[in-house]
């Protein structure tokens, strides 16, 4: 075995770099980073779900005969956040009430 010259070593390294470059181009797929926030992705998913559910919702609302219920459901579908805000207020209140009952031996006055 003889000595390896610097020229020979550089030539072999260039060949390996060339092979690696071709391999990366052919087999690696760069994952694109989704820079949107969680809230933006969630809103997008909700928007797509609403578009898919809209015909079913319209059909269900058309079968309701009481006008007040129809108005309430339509408002809920078009703008659900005020309803959900009120729901979570009630939910927190009920959780606190339940906690008080457990701490006081199920006797709340």
C-alpha positions in Angstrom: 0.0 0.0 0.0 1.4 3.3 -1.0 0.9 6.8 0.1 -2.3 8.6 -0.8 -1.6 11.9 -2.5 -3.6 15.1 -1.8 -4.7 15.3 -5.4 -6.1 11.8 -5.3 -7.9 12.4 -2.0 -9.5 15.6 -3.4 -10.6 13.8 -6.6 -12.3 11.0 -4.6 -14.0 13.5 -2.2 -15.3 15.4 -5.2 -16.8 12.2 -6.6 -18.4 11.4 -3.3 -19.9 14.9 -3.0 -21.2 14.6 -6.6 -22.8 11.2 -5.7 -24.4 12.6 -2.5 -25.7 15.6 -4.4 -27.4 13.4 -7.0 -28.8 11.2 -4.3 -30.3 14.2 -2.4 -31.9 15.5 -5.6 -33.4 12.2 -6.5 -34.5 10.8 -3.1 -34.9 13.6 -0.5 -38.1 15.6 -0.4 -37.7 18.8 1.6 -40.6 19.2 4.0 -42.1 22.6 3.6 -42.7 24.3 6.9 -46.2 25.4 7.6 -45.7 28.8 9.2 -49.3 29.4 10.1 -50.2 29.4 13.8 -52.4 26.8 15.4 -55.3 29.2 15.5 -55.0 29.9 11.8 -54.9 26.2 10.9 -57.9 25.5 13.2 -59.9 28.3 11.6 -59.1 26.9 8.2 -60.2 23.4 9.2 -63.4 24.8 10.7 -64.1 26.8 7.5 -63.6 23.7 5.4 -65.8 21.6 7.7 -68.5 24.3 7.6 -68.5 24.3 3.8 -69.0 20.6 3.7 -71.7 20.6 6.4 -73.6 23.6 5.0 -76.0 21.6 2.8 -76.8 19.3 5.7 -77.4 22.2 8.0 -79.7 23.9 5.5 -81.6 20.7 5.0 -82.0 20.3 8.8 -83.0 23.9 9.3 -85.6 23.7 6.5 -87.4 20.9 8.3 -87.8 23.0 11.5 -91.2 24.5 11.6 -90.9 26.9 14.6 -89.5 30.2 13.3 -87.8 31.1 16.6 -85.8 27.9 16.6 -84.8 28.4 13.0 -83.6 31.9 13.8 -81.6 30.6 16.9 -79.9 27.8 14.9 -79.1 30.0 12.0 -77.5 32.6 14.3 -75.5 29.8 16.0 -74.3 28.4 12.7 -73.3 31.8 11.4 -71.6 33.1 14.6 -70.9 30.3 17.1 -68.4 32.1 19.3 -70.9 34.1 21.5 -72.8 30.9 22.2 -69.6 29.0 23.0 -68.4 31.8 25.3 -71.7 31.6 27.3 -71.4 27.8 27.3 -67.9 27.8 28.8 -69.0 30.4 31.4 -71.8 28.0 32.5 -69.4 25.0 32.3 -66.9 26.8 34.6 -69.7 27.7 37.0 -71.0 24.1 37.2 -67.5 22.8 37.8 -67.0 25.2 40.7 -70.4 24.3 42.1 -69.5 20.6 41.8 -66.1 21.2 43.6 -67.9 23.1 46.4 -70.3 20.2 46.9 -67.4 17.7 47.1 -65.5 19.8 49.6 -68.5 20.4 51.8 -69.8 16.8 51.8 -72.4 17.4 49.2 -74.2 20.1 51.2 -74.2 23.5 49.6 -76.4 26.1 51.2 
